[in-house]
Amino acid sequence: MLPVDSDHKATEIQLFSLSSPHMKAFHLAWLSLFSCFFSTFSIPPLLPIIKKDLNLTPSDVGKAGIGSFLGSIFSRLAMGPICDFFGPRIASATLSLLTAPVICSMSLISSPQAFILVRFLIGFSLANFVANQFWMSSMFSGSVVGFANGVAAGWANVGSGVTQLVMPLIYSLLMTTFGMRSSIAWRMAFLVPAIFQVVTALLVLFFGQDLPDGNYKSTKRFQNSPKLQEESVLTVLFNGLTNYRGWILALTYGFSFGVELTTDNIIAEYFYDRFNLDIETAGAIAASFGLANLVSRPAGGVISDEMGRRFGMRGRLWSLWLVQILAGLLCVLLGRVNSLWASILVMCCFSLFVQAASGLIFGVVPFVSKRSLGVISGMTGSGGTLGAVVTQLLLFSGSNNISTQNSISSMGLMMLVCTFPVTLIYFPQWGGMFCGPSVGRDSSAGSYRLLE
């Protein structure tokens, strides 16, 4: 058993433990989200093959990329209140089971319109991220919640890199070992992520637990609290949506995780086209971008917790701001370098900083509102996918004459501009980047509903 605080939340994380309920929930959460990232990004590494078979134009590819993020915006926003009222276990498993048939339907599509529709529907599975972060914030104490959120999301995001590496191998294996034609092999390859997603959903449903004391509505926390029983969905929504800190974090996340999603979508094709690489090599290079999540996003969580221990909320905010500014500068540089090896090096450095920034953001999110945690998480998560839609639409839609490398640099400039509002975040009990607290450290801060 892990040591716990007065709310029975774990105050330590033992990554290689399966102790119930905290670490079991941790491993189920990241593995389930991993399968969703694997499914969502299983298409880009096979895009050069799919484009030929379906006669996709650059505009079709751009619309499909936008569609994959567009679906996630609404599903992430809805997932927050759903977690608030039904718990992360039911929310996560249900979403995965509903979206698994969509990835399976990739084997049946035969037109550009169907391809765009499937990518739009697959994007809904990324709302599992909100359930993942909500679950970690429900299971782990504030002293380690940044690390818990960072590792759970970081390990899950590795799925976007693993699929870049694995899907071309599955495709090649089906052709060489089973003698399938190319047009059949790429279709059959999508059965793998679909089955994987169903298996992880069932594991969450049957072995997960929402809270340290039990599943959501059966816990004494809800049975014995008339206040929580009487609170309406609208009340929880109102308190979350009117908290300006949530909107700033959503904007910031839109140009950290949103940029990461966009890069996952375009990076394999970028290296394939610009440096005349084969599909396996381009996929392997692109995989390194997503695989960096194994250490980079958790590192962001660790930095957030450590800076929080040393300097309070000011430390969390300053570290977030600095890391994301550096990520933006590296993104600008990525579009300016012209050699293969220099591009790979800059891409790897960029991946470390942009993913760490995402971890740092969710080191702040749990402190915005306790009762509206799901709403704030959903707002922030939706901001990530909305940022991806904006960058994809403006820079990578195939409808403009801007080169991909110039678009990447422009994306970095957008990151720099959208990081500055972090300086406006202020917590009455803990202060902000430039000001100290205005009320007692133990105050509930009234209408702000912070940590109530």
C-alpha positions as CSV (number, residue, x, y, z in Angstrom):
1,M,0.0,0.0,0.0
2,L,1.1,3.5,-0.8
3,P,1.2,6.3,1.9
4,V,-1.9,8.5,1.6
5,D,-3.1,11.9,2.7
6,S,-6.3,12.8,4.6
7,D,-8.3,12.3,1.4
8,H,-6.7,8.8,0.9
9,K,-4.9,10.1,-2.1
10,A,-1.4,8.6,-2.6
11,T,1.5,10.9,-1.7
12,E,4.0,8.7,-3.5
13,I,4.2,7.0,-6.9
14,Q,5.8,3.6,-7.4
15,L,5.9,3.2,-11.1
16,F,6.5,-0.5,-11.2
17,S,3.9,-1.4,-8.6
18,L,0.4,-2.7,-9.2
19,S,-0.9,-1.9,-5.7
20,S,-4.6,-1.3,-5.6
21,P,-6.3,1.1,-6.1
22,H,-3.8,3.9,-6.9
23,M,-1.2,2.3,-9.0
24,K,-3.6,-0.1,-10.7
25,A,-5.6,2.9,-11.8
26,F,-2.4,4.6,-12.9
27,H,-1.4,1.7,-15.2
28,L,-4.9,1.1,-16.6
29,A,-5.3,4.9,-17.3
30,W,-2.1,5.2,-19.3
31,L,-2.5,1.9,-21.2
32,S,-6.1,2.8,-22.2
33,L,-5.0,6.2,-23.5
34,F,-2.0,4.6,-25.2
35,S,-4.3,2.5,-27.3
36,C,-6.3,5.5,-28.3
37,F,-3.2,7.4,-29.4
38,F,-2.1,4.3,-31.3
39,S,-5.4,4.1,-33.1
40,T,-5.7,7.8,-33.9
41,F,-2.2,8.1,-35.3
42,S,-2.1,4.7,-37.0
43,I,-3.1,6.4,-40.3
44,P,-0.4,9.0,-40.9
45,P,2.5,6.5,-41.3
46,L,0.6,4.6,-44.0
47,L,-0.6,7.8,-45.7
48,P,1.7,7.6,-48.8
49,I,0.2,4.2,-49.6
50,I,-3.4,5.2,-48.8
51,K,-3.1,8.4,-50.9
52,K,-2.3,6.3,-54.0
53,D,-5.1,3.8,-53.5
54,L,-7.8,6.3,-52.7
55,N,-6.5,9.1,-55.1
56,L,-6.4,11.6,-52.2
57,T,-5.4,15.2,-53.0
58,P,-3.4,17.4,-50.7
59,S,-6.6,19.1,-49.8
60,D,-8.3,15.8,-48.9
61,V,-5.3,14.9,-46.6
62,G,-5.5,18.3,-45.0
63,K,-9.2,18.1,-44.4
64,A,-8.8,14.6,-42.9
65,G,-6.1,15.9,-40.6
66,I,-8.3,18.7,-39.4
67,G,-11.2,16.3,-39.0
68,S,-9.2,14.0,-36.7
69,F,-8.7,16.9,-34.3
70,L,-12.1,18.5,-34.8
71,G,-14.0,15.5,-33.4
72,S,-11.7,15.5,-30.4
73,I,-12.5,19.1,-29.4
74,F,-16.2,18.4,-28.7
75,S,-15.6,15.0,-27.1
76,R,-12.9,16.3,-24.8
77,L,-15.2,19.2,-23.7
78,A,-18.0,16.8,-23.0
79,M,-15.8,14.3,-21.3
80,G,-15.0,16.7,-18.4
81,P,-18.6,17.0,-17.0
82,I,-19.1,13.2,-17.7
83,C,-16.1,12.4,-15.5
84,D,-17.4,14.8,-12.9
85,F,-20.7,12.9,-12.6
86,F,-20.0,9.3,-13.7
87,G,-16.4,8.9,-12.9
88,P,-13.3,8.3,-15.1
89,R,-13.6,4.5,-15.3
90,I,-17.0,4.3,-17.0
91,A,-16.2,7.4,-19.2
92,S,-12.9,6.0,-20.4
93,A,-14.1,2.5,-21.1
94,T,-17.3,3.5,-22.9
95,L,-15.5,5.9,-25.2
96,S,-12.9,3.3,-26.2
97,L,-15.6,0.7,-26.9
98,L,-17.6,3.2,-29.0
99,T,-14.7,4.3,-31.1
100,A,-12.9,1.0,-31.7
101,P,-15.3,0.0,-34.5
102,V,-14.5,3.3,-36.3
103,I,-10.8,2.4,-36.6
104,C,-11.8,-1.0,-37.8
105,S,-13.9,0.6,-40.6
106,M,-10.7,1.9,-42.2
107,S,-10.6,-1.6,-43.8
108,L,-13.8,-0.8,-45.7
109,I,-13.3,2.8,-47.0
110,S,-13.1,3.4,-50.7
111,S,-13.4,7.2,-51.2
112,P,-11.8,10.4,-50.0
113,Q,-15.1,11.4,-48.3
114,A,-15.2,8.2,-46.3
115,F,-11.5,8.7,-45.4
116,I,-12.2,12.2,-44.0
117,L,-15.3,10.9,-42.1
118,V,-13.4,8.1,-40.5
119,R,-10.5,10.3,-39.4
120,F,-13.1,12.7,-37.8
121,L,-14.8,9.9,-35.8
122,I,-11.5,8.3,-34.7
123,G,-10.5,11.7,-33.2
124,F,-13.2,11.3,-30.6
125,S,-11.2,8.6,-28.9
126,L,-8.6,11.2,-27.8
127,A,-11.1,12.5,-25.2
128,N,-9.9,9.6,-23.2
129,F,-7.1,12.0,-22.2
130,V,-9.4,14.0,-20.0
131,A,-10.5,10.8,-18.2
132,N,-6.8,9.9,-17.8
133,Q,-5.9,13.2,-16.2
134,F,-9.1,13.4,-14.1
135,W,-8.3,9.9,-12.8
136,M,-4.8,10.7,-11.8
137,S,-5.9,13.9,-10.0
138,S,-8.5,11.9,-8.1
139,M,-6.0,9.3,-7.0
140,F,-2.8,11.2,-6.2
141,S,-2.1,14.1,-3.8
142,G,-1.2,17.6,-4.9
143,S,2.5,17.0,-4.0
144,V,2.9,14.4,-6.7
145,V,-0.1,15.1,-9.0
146,G,2.1,16.8,-11.6
147,F,4.3,13.8,-11.8
148,A,1.3,11.4,-11.9
149,N,-0.4,13.4,-14.7
150,G,2.9,13.8,-16.6
151,V,3.8,10.1,-16.6
152,A,0.3,8.8,-17.2
153,A,-0.2,11.1,-20.2
154,G,3.4,10.9,-21.3
155,W,3.5,7.1,-21.5
156,A,0.2,7.2,-23.2
157,N,1.4,9.7,-25.8
158,V,4.2,7.3,-26.7
159,G,1.4,5.5,-28.6
160,S,1.6,8.2,-31.2
161,G,5.2,7.3,-31.8
162,V,5.0,3.5,-31.5
163,T,2.3,3.5,-34.2
164,Q,4.5,5.4,-36.6
165,L,7.0,2.6,-36.2
166,V,4.7,-0.4,-35.9
167,M,2.0,0.2,-38.6
168,P,4.5,0.2,-41.5
169,L,6.0,-3.0,-40.1
170,I,2.5,-4.6,-39.9
171,Y,1.8,-3.5,-43.4
172,S,5.0,-5.0,-44.7
173,L,4.5,-8.2,-42.7
174,L,1.1,-8.8,-44.2
175,M,2.5,-8.4,-47.7
176,T,5.7,-10.5,-47.3
177,T,4.4,-13.2,-44.9
178,F,0.8,-13.5,-46.0
179,G,1.2,-12.5,-49.6
180,M,-1.5,-9.8,-49.5
181,R,-1.7,-7.1,-52.1
182,S,-0.8,-3.6,-51.0
183,S,-4.4,-2.4,-51.3
184,I,-5.5,-5.3,-48.9
185,A,-2.6,-5.2,-46.5
186,W,-3.0,-1.6,-45.4
187,R,-6.7,-2.2,-44.8
188,M,-6.1,-5.3,-42.7
189,A,-3.4,-3.6,-40.7
190,F,-6.1,-1.4,-39.0
191,L,-7.6,-4.5,-37.3
192,V,-4.6,-4.4,-34.9
193,P,-5.3,-1.0,-33.2
194,A,-9.1,-1.7,-33.1
195,I,-8.6,-5.0,-31.2
196,F,-6.0,-3.4,-28.9
197,Q,-8.4,-0.6,-28.0
198,V,-11.2,-3.0,-27.1
199,V,-8.9,-5.1,-24.9
200,T,-7.7,-2.0,-22.9
201,A,-11.3,-0.7,-22.5
202,L,-12.4,-4.0,-21.0
203,L,-9.5,-4.0,-18.6
204,V,-10.4,-0.5,-17.4
205,L,-14.1,-1.5,-17.0
206,F,-13.5,-4.7,-15.0
207,F,-10.3,-3.9,-13.0
208,G,-10.4,-0.1,-12.5
209,Q,-11.6,1.9,-9.5
210,D,-12.6,5.6,-9.7
211,L,-11.5,6.9,-6.3
212,P,-9.3,5.7,-3.5
213,D,-12.4,4.7,-1.5
214,G,-14.3,3.0,-4.3
215,N,-16.3,3.7,-7.5
216,Y,-17.8,7.1,-8.0
217,K,-21.4,7.1,-6.9
218,S,-21.0,4.3,-4.4
219,T,-18.4,6.1,-2.2
220,K,-19.3,7.7,1.1
221,R,-18.0,11.0,-0.3
222,F,-21.2,11.2,-2.5
223,Q,-23.6,9.3,-0.2
224,N,-23.0,11.5,2.8
225,S,-22.6,14.9,1.1
226,P,-25.9,16.6,0.4
227,K,-24.0,19.5,-1.1
228,L,-22.6,17.3,-3.9
229,Q,-25.9,15.5,-4.4
230,E,-27.7,18.8,-4.9
231,E,-25.2,20.4,-7.2
232,S,-26.5,20.4,-10.7
233,V,-24.6,19.9,-13.9
234,L,-25.1,23.5,-14.8
235,T,-23.6,24.7,-11.5
236,V,-20.4,22.6,-12.0
237,L,-20.2,23.8,-15.6
238,F,-20.7,27.4,-14.7
239,N,-18.0,27.4,-12.1
240,G,-15.6,25.8,-14.5
241,L,-16.4,27.8,-17.6
242,T,-16.2,31.2,-15.7
243,N,-12.8,30.5,-14.3
244,Y,-10.4,32.5,-16.5
245,R,-7.4,30.4,-15.5
246,G,-9.0,27.5,-17.4
247,W,-9.2,29.5,-20.6
248,I,-5.6,30.6,-20.4
249,L,-4.4,27.0,-19.8
250,A,-6.6,25.9,-22.7
251,L,-4.9,28.4,-25.0
252,T,-1.5,27.5,-23.8
253,Y,-2.2,23.8,-24.2
254,G,-3.5,24.5,-27.7
255,F,0.0,25.5,-28.7
256,S,1.9,22.9,-26.8
257,F,-0.1,19.7,-27.1
258,G,-1.9,21.0,-30.2
259,V,1.4,21.6,-31.9
260,E,2.5,18.1,-30.9
261,L,-0.6,16.6,-32.4
262,T,-0.1,18.6,-35.6
263,T,3.5,17.5,-35.8
264,D,2.5,13.8,-35.3
265,N,0.2,14.3,-38.3
266,I,2.7,15.8,-40.7
267,I,6.2,14.8,-39.6
268,A,6.4,11.4,-41.4
269,E,5.2,12.8,-44.7
270,Y,7.4,15.8,-44.2
271,F,10.6,13.7,-44.0
272,Y,9.3,11.3,-46.7
273,D,8.8,14.1,-49.2
274,R,11.5,16.6,-48.3
275,F,14.5,14.2,-47.9
276,N,13.2,11.4,-50.3
277,L,13.2,8.7,-47.7
278,D,11.4,5.4,-47.9
279,I,8.2,4.9,-45.8
280,E,9.9,2.7,-43.1
281,T,12.7,5.2,-42.5
282,A,10.4,8.2,-42.5
283,G,8.2,6.3,-40.0
284,A,11.1,5.5,-37.8
285,I,12.2,9.1,-37.7
286,A,8.6,10.3,-37.0
287,A,8.3,7.7,-34.3
288,S,11.2,9.3,-32.3
289,F,9.1,12.4,-32.0
290,G,6.3,10.6,-30.2
291,L,8.5,8.2,-28.3
292,A,10.1,11.1,-26.5
293,N,7.0,11.3,-24.5
294,L,8.3,8.4,-22.5
295,V,10.6,10.8,-20.6
296,S,9.7,14.4,-21.7
297,R,6.1,14.8,-20.5
298,P,6.8,13.0,-17.2
299,A,9.9,15.3,-16.8
300,G,7.5,18.3,-17.2
301,G,5.4,16.9,-14.3
302,V,8.5,16.3,-12.1
303,I,9.7,19.9,-12.8
304,S,6.3,21.3,-12.0
305,D,6.1,19.4,-8.6
306,E,9.7,20.2,-7.7
307,M,9.3,23.9,-8.6
308,G,6.0,23.9,-6.7
309,R,7.8,22.5,-3.6
310,R,10.5,25.1,-3.8
311,F,8.7,28.2,-5.0
312,G,5.0,27.5,-4.8
313,M,2.6,28.3,-7.6
314,R,5.1,30.9,-8.9
315,G,7.6,28.1,-9.6
316,R,5.0,26.1,-11.5
317,L,4.0,29.0,-13.7
318,W,7.5,30.3,-14.4
319,S,8.8,26.8,-15.4
320,L,5.8,26.3,-17.7
321,W,6.3,29.7,-19.4
322,L,10.1,29.2,-19.9
323,V,9.9,25.6,-21.3
324,Q,7.1,26.5,-23.7
325,I,9.0,29.6,-25.0
326,L,12.0,27.4,-25.7
327,A,9.8,24.9,-27.5
328,G,8.5,27.6,-29.7
329,L,12.0,28.8,-30.6
330,L,13.0,25.2,-31.5
331,C,9.9,24.9,-33.7
332,V,10.9,28.0,-35.6
333,L,14.4,26.5,-36.1
334,L,13.1,23.2,-37.3
335,G,11.6,24.8,-40.3
336,R,14.8,26.7,-41.1
337,V,17.4,23.8,-41.1
338,N,18.0,22.2,-44.5
339,S,19.9,19.0,-43.8
340,L,18.5,15.6,-42.8
341,W,20.6,15.1,-39.7
342,A,20.2,18.7,-38.5
343,S,16.4,18.4,-38.9
344,I,16.4,15.1,-36.9
345,L,18.4,16.7,-34.1
346,V,16.3,19.8,-33.9
347,M,13.1,17.7,-34.0
348,C,14.3,15.6,-31.1
349,C,15.1,18.7,-29.0
350,F,11.8,20.3,-30.0
351,S,9.9,17.1,-29.0
352,L,11.5,17.1,-25.5
353,F,10.5,20.7,-24.8
354,V,7.0,20.8,-26.3
355,Q,6.0,17.6,-24.5
356,A,7.5,18.7,-21.2
357,A,5.4,21.9,-21.6
358,S,2.2,19.8,-21.8
359,G,3.2,18.0,-18.6
360,L,3.9,21.4,-16.9
361,I,0.4,22.6,-17.9
362,F,-1.3,19.7,-16.2
363,G,0.9,20.3,-13.2
364,V,-1.2,23.5,-12.8
365,V,-4.7,22.3,-13.9
366,P,-5.5,20.3,-10.7
367,F,-5.2,23.5,-8.6
368,V,-7.7,25.5,-10.5
369,S,-10.9,24.0,-9.1
370,K,-11.6,20.8,-7.2
371,R,-15.3,20.3,-7.8
372,S,-15.1,21.5,-11.5
373,L,-11.9,19.5,-12.1
374,G,-13.4,17.6,-15.0
375,V,-14.7,20.8,-16.6
376,I,-11.3,22.5,-16.3
377,S,-9.5,19.3,-17.6
378,G,-12.0,19.1,-20.5
379,M,-11.5,22.8,-21.4
380,T,-7.7,22.4,-21.3
381,G,-7.8,19.2,-23.2
382,S,-10.2,20.6,-25.8
383,G,-7.8,23.6,-26.2
384,G,-5.1,21.2,-27.2
385,T,-7.1,19.7,-30.1
386,L,-8.5,23.1,-31.0
387,G,-5.0,24.4,-31.3
388,A,-4.2,21.5,-33.6
389,V,-7.2,22.3,-35.8
390,V,-6.1,25.9,-36.0
391,T,-2.5,25.1,-37.0
392,Q,-3.6,22.4,-39.4
393,L,-6.2,24.6,-41.0
394,L,-4.0,27.7,-41.4
395,L,-0.7,26.0,-42.2
396,F,-1.1,22.4,-43.3
397,S,-4.5,22.2,-45.0
398,G,-3.1,21.8,-48.5
399,S,-5.1,24.9,-49.6
400,N,-2.2,27.4,-49.5
401,N,1.1,27.8,-51.2
402,I,3.2,27.9,-48.1
403,S,5.9,25.2,-48.0
404,T,5.8,22.7,-45.1
405,Q,9.1,23.9,-43.7
406,N,7.8,27.6,-43.6
407,S,4.6,26.4,-42.0
408,I,6.5,24.6,-39.3
409,S,8.4,27.9,-38.5
410,S,5.1,29.8,-38.5
411,M,3.7,27.3,-36.1
412,G,6.6,28.1,-33.7
413,L,5.9,31.8,-33.9
414,M,2.2,31.1,-32.9
415,M,3.5,29.1,-29.9
416,L,5.5,32.1,-28.7
417,V,2.6,34.5,-29.0
418,C,0.1,32.2,-27.2
419,T,2.4,31.4,-24.3
420,F,2.5,35.0,-23.0
421,P,-1.0,34.9,-21.4
422,V,0.5,32.5,-18.7
423,T,1.8,35.7,-17.1
424,L,-1.8,36.7,-16.3
425,I,-2.7,33.6,-14.3
426,Y,-3.1,34.6,-10.6
427,F,-4.3,32.5,-7.6
428,P,-5.4,34.5,-4.5
429,Q,-3.9,31.9,-2.1
430,W,-0.6,31.3,-4.0
431,G,0.0,34.3,-6.2
432,G,1.2,34.3,-9.8
433,M,4.4,34.8,-11.8
434,F,5.0,38.3,-10.5
435,C,2.8,38.7,-7.4
436,G,2.5,37.0,-4.1
437,P,-0.8,35.7,-2.5
438,S,-3.4,38.3,-1.6
439,V,-5.2,36.1,0.9
440,G,-4.2,33.6,3.6
441,R,-2.6,30.4,2.2
442,D,-5.3,28.3,3.8
443,S,-8.2,30.4,2.5
444,S,-10.7,28.9,0.2
445,A,-10.8,32.2,-1.8
446,G,-14.6,32.3,-1.9
447,S,-16.1,32.5,-5.3
448,Y,-13.0,31.2,-7.0
449,R,-13.8,27.7,-5.7
450,L,-10.2,26.8,-5.7
451,L,-9.5,23.4,-4.2
452,E,-12.9,23.3,-2.4
